[in-house]
Amino acid sequence: MPEVGVNLGIDRLGFVGFGEAAFHLAKGLREAGVKRTIAFDIHLHTSGLGEKIQDRAKETRTELVEFSAAVAAGADVIISAVTADQAADAAQQTAPYLTSRHIYADLNSVSPRTKQKVADTISRSGGRFVEIAVMGPIPPNLHKTPMLIGGATAPEFQEMFAPYGMRMDVVSTDQIGRAAAVKMFRSVIYKGLEALIFECVLGANQYGADDRVFASLAESFPGIDWKKLADYMVGRVVVHGERRAREMDEVARTLEELGIEPMMAAATARRMDWAADLGLRETFGGEFPKTYQEVLEAISTKA
């Protein structure tokens, strides 16, 4: 095991799951100097998704393998980047092939207790675990997106990736779940605000009241350009609504685990799902609309 503070470089970096997050991380890290990336994705041969995974692998010069065992055999550092509902299963499938030389980092948007469950799975195999909470959209910042990390191995992990420009802040070395908790409870506000603004303009626009609403909000919350914020946040719901809904499901799960009824988190997930069910992402070709008015016009054509 390399000593903390000694940069030996990362010769081989593995990914379990090679969706959007892993693709952009691999892209940035390869450009920054990581020598080899290897990935396993259960959808490698799924029609539609498989072709996209293969295209992403080609662009990032990532070797695709058929089994998670091959990732463990080919890389000492493994990042799990699957959907939230698959995080625990991905760890279970990979754990039998891990040893003390492996670092398994989970960056999935899951509850603190799920992070702890994954950590236990990895630790029982002899592997070393790091939890990652991604605190912003990975594109366009790629691997330089701010992240919070935790676990006994977190300082070593931070040291390994610092030369490549990764922005990681160690929030805990003695408790798994704190980084995830920061992300989960931040999402109550951040994604809740997205849902609130979307619902606000859906109604206000029909009365031509949006400008007045924004002006009134600006008086109560000076310094915020509410029109600009609405354009940005509604656009994010359009493109990432389904993923954000699943993240809010995890927020709700986190609150339920604490005995707190997730009234607001559940409502936010419903609004995100509603937007996703309209097919707005396909309407805009996966690109961010420039204004919320464009989104409202697109919705009106589906009514």
Secondary structure, 3 states (H helix, E strand, C coil): CCCCCCCCCCCCEEEECCCHHHHHHHHHHHHHCCCCEEEECCCCCCCCHHHHHHHHHHHHCEEEECCHHHHHHHCCEEEECCCHHHHHHHHHHHHHHCCCCCEEEECCCCCHHHHHHHHHHHHHHCCEEEEEEECCCHHHHHHHCCEEEECCCHHHHHHHHHHHCCCEEEEECCCCCHHHHHHHHHHHHHHHHHHHHHHHHHHHHHHCCHHHHHHHHHHHCCCCCHHHHHHHHHHHHHHHHHHHHHHHHHHHHHHHHCCCCCHHHHHHHHHHHHHHHCCHHHHCCCCCCCCHHHHHHHHHHHC
